Amino acid sequence: MSAPKVAIVVPLSNNPRLTESELLSLTHLDHFLGRYPRFFLAPPRTRLVRDGFEMKHFPSRYFGSVKAHNRLLLSERFYRSFGDYEFILIHHLDALVFSDSLAYWCGRNFDLLAPPWIPGPDFPWLKEAGVGNGGFSLRRIEGFLKVLRSKRLWREVKGPNENPDASHSGLRGAARALKRLPLQWYRLNGVKQEIRRFVDRGGNEDRFWWKRGQGYYPEFRIAPVETALEFAFEAYPRECLELNHGRLPFGCHAWERYDKAFWEPHLLPTKQDPASGDSRTPVRGF
C-alpha cells in the first residue's frame, strides 16, 4: 500500500532529559514507522536533534501543564498547522508501536481511532466501554476541523412558547428575550465556548472528542470498541488480548503503567546514540 498523507506527532514531556522508556518509544517508532514524516511538538527554543524528525513549535502558553496540552489539542490552530496531511498520529512518549500498519489504519477512514477505555478498577469513572484515549490516536484532520468549526449551539435555547417560565408579556418578557438572544448565536454559545469551560474545569481533550464530537458534527466517525482493540491497547492488556482473539494490536499506550510485564517480551533493544537524541539531550515540553 502506498504511503498515505499522514504525519506522526510526538509531544515532548516536561522532563529535562529523555528517559530510557522514552528512548524505547522512539526506537519502536523509528523501527516500524520510520518512512513517515515525524514531528516533535514543543514550545519555542526547544532543540532536540534526531534523524527523521522535524520540530513543530507552538507558543509557550500551550506547554507546561496537562491543561495547556489539552488546550492545544482542542484548538483549530493545531489541526490547521498539519493542513498538508490528511491524518496525524498522536504518539506520546509512553506509547509503543509493533508493526508498520499505519497505512492500513488510515485506509479505514475513521475520524478517530484510539485505544479503548475498558470499565474496571483503573477507570472508576467509566460506566461503559468507550474509544478516545489521546496518547496514541489516529485523527483525520478534516473531521476534527469540522467539529471545531461547527455552527451548532452548545446550549440549545428554547423559545417563549416552549418554556412556560418565559411566557411573560410586557417589559419583563422583552427583557428575558433580549437576555436569551446572544445564546442563539454560535459565536457566543458554540463549541469554542464549551471547550474553554471544559478545559478550565480540568477536562481532558480526548474525552471531549469521545463525548461531544458527534454533537457538533454528527458524521464524526469514532471507531467501535472492537476495531479500537485491533488498533491499540491501554489498561488491562491481557483482557484486551483475549478480546482481540489473541492478536497483538498495532500499538499501545501507557505500557509501563498498566501491566509492564505483559509488554516486556515485545520490546526492542534501545540504542544509546547521542546523534539521535539520547538521554543526555536536554528537552522541554508539556
Secondary structure, 3 states (H helix, E strand, C coil): CCCCCEEEEEECCCCCECCHHHHHHHHHHHHHHCCCCEEEEECCCCCCCCCCEEEEECCHHHCCCHHHHHHHHCCHHHHHCCCCCCEEEEECCCEEECCCCHHHHHHCCCCEECCEECCECCECCCCCCEECCCCEEEEEHHHHHHHHCCCCCCCCCCCCCCCHHHCCCHHHHHHHHHHHHHHHCCCCCCHHHHHHHHHHCCCCHHHHHHHHHHHHCCCCCECCHHHHHHHEECCCHHHHHHHCCCCCCCEEECCCCCCHHHHHHHCCCCCCCHHHCCCCCECCCC
